[in-house]
Amino acid sequence: MLNRLAANTWFAYLTILLLQLKAVNGMWLYRDISIGDTGMYTIYAGEWFNNFSSTIAWSPLYTLYYGFLRNFFADAYTLNIAHRLILVCVLTLLLLVVLRRLLPANIAWLMAAWWAVTPVVHNTLYDVHLFAVLPTLIGLLFATMKSRGWTRGAVIAVLLIAAVLVRNETFIALIVWSAGCIVWEVKQFFRLPEQRKRIRYYLLAYGVPALIAVSVIGFFSGRSTQKFMSQSSQQTTSPSVYYFYRPPEE
């Protein structure tokens, strides 16, 4: 019976969401605004909210998410707690999606439940590190789909975006996956004669996702207030703090 319940989509996702909410219940009563990087990103979120500017060297994709929620939560503390709660719940549900594609439904649910109740996950010190898991899971989701050129290309695109706009460490996964794709496609090219007639298809399958990724990166680069890490990044942030709490007058 439990196996049948775990296999039921609605039951699995609803119960894992309720379990995650139970694990973080009361966070808004006892947790302070996250220290370290999160305080800095709170300022960056205000800059994105006010003039759609970001800093390319400091996870602009996370800044976009944080700044977007600024439209719904004006108070800094409420915004900080809400953006973590939303992120935690979305990650847990997305993890269950990936696990259900790889494992039996009951085992997938148990592993997602372990993730949901592990404090180091939902109580991680820096919120941006938690956000960095999101593109990784999206890449894994594409990787678990039926093996096609466009799904492999989509993984490369997601990892490229994550490496440039979230966490640079993702470049390692990008290099490994890309190398695997090259080896696979070369083997298919020489093993199956009909594959040689589909060069255009593979160019589109890998080229279009790559073009989308480069366009996204270019957009954030264009909105960046600085292009490279420098001492100028340490400039005073008091105007940005002011704008976060009170939009600048015209």
MARLO-999662 format. One line per 3 residues: number of its first residue (from 1); their letters; for each residue x, y, z of N, C-alpha, C. Coordinates in Angstrom, 1 decimal. Each point is the difference from the previous one (the first is absolute). Layout:
N
NUM) a) X Y Z X Y Z X Y Z; ...
// end
This chain:
250
1) mln) 0.8 -1.2 0.0 -0.8 1.2 0.0 0.9 1.3 0.0; 1.0 -0.1 0.8 0.9 1.2 0.1 0.7 0.2 -1.3; 0.3 -1.1 -0.7 0.7 0.2 -1.3 -1.0 0.6 -1.0
4) rla) -1.3 -0.4 0.1 -1.0 0.6 -1.0 -0.2 1.5 0.3; 0.1 0.4 1.3 -0.2 1.4 0.4 1.2 0.8 -0.5; 1.2 -0.6 0.2 1.2 0.8 -0.5 0.0 0.1 -1.5
7) ant) -0.6 -0.9 -0.7 -0.1 0.1 -1.4 -1.0 1.0 -0.5; -0.9 0.3 0.8 -1.0 1.0 -0.3 0.6 1.4 0.0; -0.1 0.7 -1.2 0.7 1.3 -0.1 -0.5 1.0 1.0
10) wfa) -1.3 0.2 0.1 -0.5 1.0 0.9 0.4 -0.3 1.4; -0.1 -1.2 0.4 0.3 -0.4 1.4 1.5 0.3 0.3; 0.9 -0.4 -0.9 1.4 0.1 0.1 0.4 1.5 0.2
13) ylt) -0.4 0.8 -0.9 0.4 1.4 0.0 -0.7 0.8 1.1; -1.2 -0.3 0.3 -0.7 0.7 1.1 0.6 -0.3 1.4; 0.3 -1.3 0.2 0.5 -0.4 1.3 1.5 0.5 0.2
16) ill) 0.8 0.0 -1.1 1.3 0.5 0.1 0.1 1.5 0.2; -1.0 0.7 -0.5 -0.1 1.5 0.2 -0.4 0.2 1.4; -1.0 -0.7 0.6 -0.4 0.1 1.3 1.1 -0.3 1.0
19) lql) 0.8 -1.0 -0.3 1.1 -0.4 0.8 1.1 1.1 0.0; 0.2 0.6 -1.1 1.0 1.1 -0.1 -0.5 1.2 0.8; -1.2 0.3 -0.1 -0.6 1.1 0.8 0.1 -0.2 1.5
22) kav) -0.3 -1.3 0.4 0.2 -0.4 1.4 1.4 0.2 0.5; 1.0 -0.4 -0.9 1.4 0.1 0.4 0.4 1.5 0.2; -0.6 0.9 -0.7 0.4 1.4 0.1 -1.0 0.8 0.8
25) ngm) -0.9 -0.6 0.6 -1.1 0.7 0.8 0.6 0.8 1.1; -0.4 1.2 0.1 0.6 0.9 1.0 1.2 0.8 -0.4; 0.5 -0.3 -1.2 1.2 0.7 -0.4 -0.1 1.5 0.1
28) wly) -1.2 0.5 -0.3 -0.2 1.5 0.0 -0.1 0.5 1.5; -0.1 -0.8 1.0 0.0 0.4 1.3 1.3 0.1 0.7; 1.0 -0.9 -0.4 1.2 -0.1 0.6 1.3 0.4 -0.8
31) rdi) -0.2 0.0 -1.3 1.1 0.2 -0.9 0.2 1.5 -0.2; 1.3 0.5 0.0 0.3 1.4 -0.3 0.3 0.1 -1.5; 0.2 1.2 -0.5 0.4 0.1 -1.4 1.4 -0.6 -0.1
34) sig) 0.1 -0.8 -1.1 1.3 -0.8 -0.2 1.2 1.0 0.0; 1.1 -0.5 0.6 1.2 0.8 0.0 0.8 -0.2 -1.2; 1.1 0.8 -0.1 0.9 -0.2 -1.1 -0.5 0.4 -1.4
37) dtg) 0.1 -0.9 -1.0 -0.4 0.4 -1.3 -1.4 0.4 -0.2; -0.9 -0.5 0.8 -1.4 0.3 -0.2 -0.3 1.4 0.2; 0.7 0.6 1.0 -0.2 1.5 0.2 0.4 0.8 -1.2
40) myt) 1.1 -0.4 -0.6 0.4 0.7 -1.2 -1.0 -0.2 -1.1; -0.5 -1.2 -0.2 -0.9 -0.3 -1.0 -1.4 0.7 0.2; -0.3 0.3 1.3 -1.2 0.8 0.3 0.2 1.4 -0.7
43) iya) 1.1 0.5 0.1 0.3 1.3 -0.6 -0.1 -0.1 -1.6; 0.6 -1.0 -0.5 0.0 -0.2 -1.5 -1.4 -0.2 -0.4; -0.9 -0.7 0.8 -1.4 -0.2 -0.4 -0.7 1.3 -0.1
46) gew) 0.4 0.9 0.9 -0.6 1.4 0.0 0.4 0.7 -1.3; 1.2 -0.2 -0.4 0.5 0.7 -1.2 -0.7 -0.6 -1.2; -0.2 -1.3 0.0 -0.8 -0.6 -1.2 -1.4 0.5 0.0
49) fnn) -0.6 0.1 1.2 -1.4 0.5 0.1 -0.2 1.4 -0.5; 1.0 0.8 0.3 -0.1 1.4 -0.3 0.4 0.4 -1.4; 1.1 -0.6 -0.5 0.5 0.4 -1.4 0.4 -1.2 -0.8
52) fss) -0.3 -1.2 0.3 0.3 -1.2 -0.7 1.5 -0.1 -0.3; 0.8 0.3 1.0 1.5 -0.1 -0.1 0.4 -1.1 0.9; 1.1 -0.7 -0.4 0.6 -1.1 0.8 1.5 0.1 -0.1
55) tia) 0.7 -1.0 0.6 1.4 -0.1 -0.1 0.3 -1.3 -0.5; 0.6 -0.1 -1.2 0.2 -1.3 -0.7 0.9 -0.9 0.8; 0.8 0.5 0.9 0.9 -0.9 0.8 -0.6 -0.6 1.2
58) wsp) -1.2 0.5 0.3 -0.7 -0.5 1.3 -1.4 -0.6 -0.3; 0.0 -1.1 -0.6 -1.2 -0.8 -0.2 -1.2 0.8 -0.4; 0.0 0.6 -1.2 -1.1 0.9 -0.4 -1.3 -0.7 -0.2
61) lyt) 0.0 -1.3 -0.2 -1.3 -0.8 -0.2 -0.7 -0.1 1.4; 0.8 -0.1 1.0 -0.5 0.0 1.4 -0.5 1.4 0.3; 0.7 1.0 -0.4 -0.5 1.4 0.2 -1.3 0.2 -0.6
64) lyy) -0.2 -0.5 -1.2 -1.3 0.1 -0.7 -1.1 -0.6 0.8; 0.2 -1.2 0.5 -1.0 -0.7 0.8 -0.3 0.8 1.2; 1.0 0.5 0.7 -0.1 0.7 1.3 -0.7 1.4 -0.3
67) gfl) 0.4 0.6 -1.0 -0.5 1.3 -0.4 -1.5 -0.1 -0.4; -0.3 -1.0 -0.8 -1.4 -0.2 -0.4 -1.0 -0.1 1.2; 0.5 -0.8 1.0 -0.9 -0.1 1.2 -0.2 1.3 0.7
70) rnf) 0.9 0.9 -0.2 -0.1 1.4 0.6 -1.3 0.6 -0.4; -0.6 -0.4 -1.1 -1.3 0.6 -0.4 -1.1 -0.4 0.9; 0.2 -1.1 0.7 -1.1 -0.5 0.9 0.3 0.1 1.5
73) fad) 1.3 0.2 0.3 0.3 0.2 1.5 0.9 1.2 0.1; -0.5 1.1 0.6 0.7 1.2 0.1 0.9 0.0 1.2; -0.3 -0.7 1.0 0.8 -0.1 1.2 1.2 -0.9 -0.2
76) ayt) 1.2 0.4 0.4 1.2 -0.8 -0.2 -0.1 -1.3 0.7; -0.4 -0.1 1.2 -0.1 -1.3 0.7 -0.9 -0.9 -0.6; -1.2 0.5 -0.3 -1.0 -0.9 -0.6 0.4 -0.5 -1.4
79) lni) 0.7 0.9 -0.8 0.5 -0.4 -1.2 1.1 -1.1 0.1; 0.9 0.1 1.0 1.0 -0.9 0.2 -0.5 -1.4 0.4; -1.0 -0.1 0.9 -0.6 -1.2 0.4 -0.8 -0.6 -1.1
82) ahr) -0.8 0.8 -0.7 -0.9 -0.5 -1.1 0.8 -0.6 -1.1; 1.1 0.7 -0.4 0.8 -0.5 -1.2 0.7 -1.3 0.4; 0.4 -0.2 1.2 0.5 -1.3 0.4 -1.0 -1.1 0.1
85) lil) -1.2 0.3 0.5 -1.1 -1.0 0.1 -0.4 -0.5 -1.4; -0.2 1.0 -0.9 -0.4 -0.4 -1.4 1.1 -0.8 -0.6; 1.2 0.4 0.1 1.1 -0.8 -0.6 0.2 -1.4 0.6
88) vcv) -0.2 -0.1 1.3 0.1 -1.4 0.6 -1.1 -0.9 -0.5; -1.2 0.5 -0.1 -1.1 -0.8 -0.4 0.1 -0.4 -1.5; 0.4 1.0 -0.8 0.2 -0.3 -1.5 1.1 -1.0 -0.2
91) ltl) 1.1 0.1 0.7 1.1 -1.0 -0.1 -0.4 -1.4 0.4; -0.8 -0.1 1.1 -0.4 -1.3 0.4 -0.9 -0.7 -1.0; -0.9 0.8 -0.5 -1.0 -0.6 -1.0 0.8 -0.3 -1.3
94) lll) 0.9 0.8 -0.4 0.8 -0.3 -1.2 0.9 -1.2 0.2; 0.5 -0.1 1.1 0.9 -1.2 0.3 -0.9 -1.3 -0.1; -1.2 0.1 0.5 -0.9 -1.2 -0.1 -0.3 -0.3 -1.4
97) vvl) -0.2 1.0 -0.9 -0.2 -0.2 -1.4 1.2 -0.8 -0.6; 1.2 0.5 0.3 1.2 -0.7 -0.6 0.1 -1.4 0.6; -0.2 -0.2 1.3 0.2 -1.3 0.6 -1.0 -1.0 -0.5
100) rrl) -1.2 0.5 -0.3 -1.1 -0.9 -0.5 0.3 -0.5 -1.4; 0.9 0.7 -0.7 0.4 -0.4 -1.4 1.1 -1.0 0.1; 0.7 -0.1 1.1 1.2 -0.8 0.1 -0.3 -1.3 0.9
103) lpa) -0.9 0.1 0.9 -0.2 -1.0 1.0 -1.4 -0.4 0.1; -0.3 -1.2 0.7 -1.4 -0.4 0.3 -0.6 1.1 0.8; -1.3 0.2 -0.1 -0.7 1.1 0.6 0.2 0.1 1.5
106) nia) -0.1 -1.2 0.7 0.1 0.0 1.4 1.4 0.4 0.5; 1.1 -0.5 -0.7 1.3 0.4 0.4 0.3 1.4 -0.3; -0.6 0.5 -1.1 0.2 1.5 -0.4 -0.7 0.8 1.1
109) wlm) -1.1 -0.4 0.5 -0.7 0.8 1.0 0.8 0.0 1.3; 0.6 -1.1 0.4 0.8 -0.1 1.2 1.2 0.9 -0.1; 0.7 0.0 -1.1 1.2 0.8 -0.2 -0.4 1.5 0.1
112) aaw) -1.1 0.4 -0.7 -0.5 1.3 0.1 -0.3 0.4 1.4; -0.6 -0.9 0.7 -0.4 0.3 1.4 1.3 0.2 0.9; 1.0 -0.8 -0.3 1.3 0.2 0.7 0.5 1.4 -0.2
115) wav) 0.0 0.4 -1.3 0.4 1.3 -0.4 -0.8 1.1 0.7; -1.3 -0.2 0.1 -0.9 1.0 0.6 0.3 0.3 1.5; 0.3 -1.1 0.7 0.1 0.2 1.5 1.5 0.2 0.4
118) tpv) 0.9 -0.1 -0.9 1.4 0.2 0.3 0.3 1.5 0.3; 0.4 0.4 1.2 0.1 1.5 0.3 1.0 0.7 -0.9; 1.1 -0.7 -0.4 1.1 0.7 -0.8 -0.6 0.4 -1.3
121) vhn) -1.1 -0.5 -0.5 -0.6 0.4 -1.2 -0.8 1.3 0.1; -1.1 -0.1 0.8 -0.8 1.2 0.1 0.5 1.0 1.0; 1.0 -0.3 0.8 0.6 0.9 0.9 1.4 0.4 -0.4
124) tly) 0.4 -0.2 -1.3 1.3 0.4 -0.4 0.3 1.4 0.3; 1.3 0.3 0.2 0.4 1.3 0.4 -0.3 1.1 -1.0; 0.3 -0.3 -1.3 -0.1 1.0 -1.0 -1.1 -0.4 -1.0
127) dvh) -1.0 0.9 -0.2 -1.1 -0.3 -0.9 0.4 -0.2 -1.4; 1.0 0.7 -0.5 0.5 -0.1 -1.4 0.5 -1.4 -0.3; 0.6 -0.7 1.0 0.5 -1.3 -0.1 -1.2 -1.0 -0.2
130) lfa) -1.1 0.3 0.7 -1.2 -0.8 -0.2 -0.5 0.2 -1.4; 0.0 1.2 -0.5 -0.6 0.3 -1.3 0.9 -0.7 -1.1; 1.2 -0.1 0.3 0.9 -0.6 -1.0 -0.4 -1.5 -0.4
133) vlp) -0.7 -0.6 0.9 -0.5 -1.4 -0.2 -1.0 0.0 -1.1; -0.8 1.1 -0.1 -1.1 0.0 -0.9 0.4 -0.2 -1.5; 0.9 0.7 -0.6 0.4 -0.3 -1.4 0.6 -1.4 -0.2
136) tli) 0.7 -0.5 1.1 0.5 -1.3 -0.1 -1.1 -1.0 -0.1; -1.0 0.1 0.8 -1.2 -0.9 -0.1 -0.7 0.1 -1.4; -0.1 1.2 -0.5 -0.6 0.2 -1.3 0.8 -0.7 -1.1
139) gll) 1.3 0.1 0.1 0.9 -0.7 -0.9 -0.2 -1.5 0.1; -0.1 -0.5 1.3 -0.2 -1.4 0.2 -1.3 -0.5 -0.6; -1.0 0.9 0.1 -1.3 -0.4 -0.5 0.0 -0.2 -1.5
142) fat) 0.7 0.9 -0.7 0.2 -0.2 -1.5 0.8 -1.2 -0.3; 1.0 -0.3 0.9 0.9 -1.1 -0.3 -0.8 -1.4 0.2; -1.0 0.0 0.8 -0.8 -1.2 0.3 -1.1 -0.2 -1.1
145) mks) -0.2 0.9 -0.9 -0.9 -0.1 -1.0 0.5 -1.0 -1.1; -0.8 -0.3 -1.0 0.4 -0.9 -1.0 1.2 0.5 -0.7; 1.0 -0.8 -0.2 1.3 0.5 -0.6 -0.2 0.5 -1.5
148) rgw) 0.0 1.3 -0.1 -0.1 0.6 -1.3 1.1 1.1 -0.1; 0.2 0.5 -1.2 1.0 1.1 -0.1 -0.4 1.2 0.7; -1.3 0.4 -0.1 -0.4 1.2 0.7 0.0 -0.1 1.5
151) trg) -0.2 -1.2 0.6 0.0 -0.1 1.4 1.5 0.2 0.5; 0.9 -0.6 -0.7 1.4 0.1 0.3 0.5 1.4 -0.1; -0.5 0.7 -1.1 0.3 1.4 -0.2 -0.6 0.9 1.1
154) avi) -1.2 -0.4 0.4 -0.6 0.8 1.1 0.7 -0.1 1.3; 0.6 -1.1 0.3 0.8 -0.2 1.2 1.2 0.9 -0.1; 0.7 0.1 -1.2 1.2 0.8 -0.1 -0.4 1.5 0.2
157) avl) -1.2 0.4 -0.6 -0.4 1.4 0.1 -0.3 0.3 1.5; -0.7 -0.9 0.7 -0.3 0.3 1.4 1.3 0.1 0.9; 0.9 -0.9 -0.3 1.2 0.0 0.8 0.9 1.2 -0.3
160) lia) -0.1 0.5 -1.3 0.8 1.2 -0.4 -0.6 1.2 0.7; -1.3 0.1 0.0 -0.7 1.1 0.7 0.3 0.0 1.5; 0.0 -1.2 0.6 0.3 -0.2 1.4 1.4 0.4 0.3
163) avl) 0.9 -0.4 -0.8 1.4 0.3 0.2 0.4 1.4 0.0; -0.7 0.8 -0.9 0.3 1.4 -0.2 -0.8 0.9 1.0; -1.3 -0.4 0.1 -0.9 0.9 0.7 -0.3 -0.4 1.5
166) vrn) 0.5 -1.2 0.4 -0.3 -0.4 1.4 1.3 -0.4 0.7; 0.5 -1.2 -0.3 1.2 -0.4 0.6 1.1 -0.5 -1.0; 1.2 0.5 0.0 1.0 -0.3 -0.9 0.4 -1.4 0.0
169) etf) -0.1 -0.7 1.2 0.4 -1.4 0.2 -0.8 -0.9 -1.0; -1.1 0.5 -0.5 -0.8 -0.9 -0.9 0.8 -0.2 -1.3; 1.0 0.8 -0.3 0.8 -0.2 -1.2 0.6 -1.4 -0.1
172) ial) 0.3 -0.6 1.2 0.5 -1.4 0.0 -1.0 -0.9 -0.6; -1.3 0.1 0.5 -1.0 -0.9 -0.5 -0.3 0.3 -1.5; 0.1 1.2 -0.4 -0.2 0.4 -1.4 1.1 -0.6 -0.9
175) ivw) 1.2 0.0 0.4 1.1 -0.6 -0.7 -0.2 -1.5 -0.2; -0.3 -0.6 1.2 -0.1 -1.5 0.0 -1.2 -0.4 -0.9; -1.1 0.7 0.1 -1.2 -0.4 -0.8 0.3 0.3 -1.5
178) sag) 0.6 1.1 -0.3 0.2 0.3 -1.4 1.0 -1.0 -0.6; 1.0 -0.4 0.7 1.0 -1.0 -0.5 -0.8 -1.3 -0.3; -0.9 -0.4 0.9 -0.7 -1.2 -0.2 -0.9 0.1 -1.2
181) civ) -0.6 1.1 -0.2 -0.9 0.2 -1.2 0.9 -0.1 -1.3; 1.1 0.6 0.0 0.9 0.0 -1.2 0.4 -1.5 -0.3; 0.4 -0.7 1.0 0.3 -1.4 -0.2 -1.2 -0.8 -0.5
184) wev) -1.1 0.2 0.6 -1.2 -0.7 -0.5 -0.4 0.3 -1.4; 0.0 1.3 -0.4 -0.4 0.4 -1.3 1.0 -0.5 -1.1; 1.3 0.0 0.4 1.0 -0.5 -1.0 -0.2 -1.5 -0.2
187) kqf) -0.2 -0.7 1.1 -0.2 -1.5 -0.2 -1.3 -0.3 -0.8; -1.0 0.8 0.2 -1.2 -0.2 -0.8 0.2 0.3 -1.4; 0.8 1.0 -0.3 0.2 0.5 -1.3 0.7 -1.1 -0.8
190) frl) 1.0 -0.6 0.5 0.8 -1.1 -0.7 -0.7 -1.3 0.0; -0.8 -0.3 1.1 -0.7 -1.3 0.1 -1.2 -0.1 -0.9; -0.8 1.1 -0.1 -1.2 0.0 -0.7 0.1 0.9 -1.2
193) peq) 0.0 -0.6 -1.2 0.2 0.8 -1.2 -1.1 1.0 -0.2; -1.3 -0.3 0.4 -1.1 0.9 -0.2 0.2 1.3 0.9; 0.8 -0.1 1.1 0.2 1.2 0.8 0.8 1.1 -0.7
196) rkr) 0.7 -0.4 -1.0 0.8 1.0 -0.8 -0.8 0.9 -0.8; -1.3 -0.4 -0.2 -0.9 0.9 -0.8 -0.7 0.9 0.9; 0.2 0.0 1.3 -0.7 0.8 1.0 0.9 1.0 0.7
199) iry) 1.0 0.4 -0.7 0.9 1.0 0.6 -0.7 1.2 0.4; -0.9 0.5 -0.9 -0.8 1.2 0.2 -0.8 -0.2 1.3; -0.6 -1.1 0.1 -0.8 -0.3 1.2 0.8 0.2 1.3
202) yll) 1.2 -0.5 0.0 0.8 0.1 1.2 0.5 1.4 0.2; 0.3 0.7 -1.0 0.4 1.4 0.1 -1.2 0.8 0.7; -1.2 -0.3 -0.5 -1.2 0.7 0.6 -0.2 -0.5 1.5
205) ayg) 0.2 -1.3 0.2 -0.3 -0.6 1.3 1.0 0.6 1.1; 1.2 0.3 -0.4 1.0 0.5 0.9 0.1 1.5 -0.1; -0.1 0.5 -1.2 0.2 1.4 -0.3 -1.1 0.9 0.5
208) vpa) -1.3 -0.4 -0.1 -1.1 0.8 0.5 0.0 0.2 1.5; 0.2 -1.1 0.8 0.1 0.2 1.4 1.2 0.9 0.4; 1.1 -0.2 -0.7 1.2 0.8 0.3 -0.2 1.4 -0.3
211) lia) -0.7 0.3 -1.1 -0.3 1.4 -0.3 -1.0 0.6 1.0; -0.9 -0.7 0.5 -0.9 0.5 1.0 0.8 0.3 1.3; 0.9 -0.9 0.4 0.8 0.2 1.2 0.9 1.2 -0.2
214) vsv) 0.6 0.2 -1.1 0.9 1.2 -0.3 -0.9 1.2 0.1; -1.2 0.0 -0.6 -0.9 1.2 0.1 -0.3 0.3 1.4; -0.3 -1.0 0.8 -0.4 0.3 1.4 1.2 0.6 0.7
217) igf) 1.2 -0.5 -0.2 1.2 0.5 0.6 0.3 1.4 -0.5; -0.2 0.2 -1.3 0.2 1.4 -0.5 -0.9 1.0 0.6; -1.3 -0.4 0.2 -1.0 0.9 0.7 0.5 0.5 1.3
220) fsg) 0.4 -1.0 0.9 0.5 0.4 1.3 1.3 0.7 0.0; 0.9 -0.3 -1.0 1.2 0.8 -0.2 -0.3 1.4 -0.3; -1.0 0.2 -0.9 -0.4 1.4 -0.4 -0.6 0.8 1.2
223) rst) -0.6 -0.7 1.0 -0.6 0.7 1.1 0.9 0.1 1.2; 1.2 -0.6 -0.2 1.0 0.1 1.1 0.6 1.3 0.2; 0.2 0.4 1.2 0.6 1.3 0.3 1.6 -0.1 0.0
226) qkf) 0.5 -1.2 0.0 1.4 -0.2 -0.2 0.3 -1.3 -0.8; 1.0 0.0 -0.7 0.3 -1.1 -0.9 0.9 -1.0 0.6; 0.9 0.4 0.9 1.0 -0.9 0.5 0.1 0.3 1.5
229) msq) 0.5 -1.0 0.8 0.2 0.3 1.4 1.1 1.0 0.1; -0.2 1.0 0.9 1.0 1.0 0.2 -0.3 0.7 1.3; 0.9 0.9 0.4 -0.1 0.7 1.2 -1.3 0.9 0.0
232) ssq) -0.4 0.3 -1.2 -1.2 0.9 -0.1 -1.2 -0.7 0.6; 0.0 -1.3 0.1 -1.2 -0.8 0.5 -0.1 0.3 1.5; 1.0 0.6 0.7 -0.1 0.3 1.4 -0.5 1.4 0.3
235) qtt) -0.5 0.6 -1.0 -0.5 1.4 0.2 -1.2 0.0 1.0; -0.2 1.1 0.6 -1.1 0.1 1.0 -1.3 -0.4 -0.6; -0.8 -0.6 0.8 -1.3 -0.5 -0.5 -1.2 0.7 0.7
238) sps) 0.3 1.1 0.7 -1.1 0.7 0.7 -1.1 0.4 -0.9; 0.2 0.6 -1.2 -1.1 0.4 -0.8 -0.9 -1.3 -0.4; 0.7 -1.1 -0.2 -0.8 -1.2 -0.4 -0.9 -0.4 1.2
241) vyy) 0.6 0.1 1.2 -0.8 -0.4 1.2 -1.2 0.9 0.1; 0.2 1.3 -0.2 -1.1 0.9 0.0 -1.1 -0.3 -1.0; 0.5 -0.3 -1.2 -1.0 -0.3 -1.1 -0.8 -1.3 0.3
244) fyr) 0.7 -0.9 0.8 -0.7 -1.3 0.3 -1.3 0.3 0.8; 0.2 0.9 0.9 -1.2 0.2 0.9 -0.9 1.1 -0.5; 0.5 0.8 -0.8 -0.8 1.1 -0.5 0.4 0.3 -1.5
247) ppe) -0.9 -0.2 -0.9 0.3 0.2 -1.5 0.5 1.5 -0.2; 1.0 0.2 -0.8 0.5 1.3 -0.2 -1.1 0.9 -0.7; 0.1 1.3 0.4 -1.0 0.9 -0.6 0.4 0.3 -1.4
250) e) -1.0 0.3 -0.9 0.3 0.4 -1.3 0.6 1.4 -0.1
// end
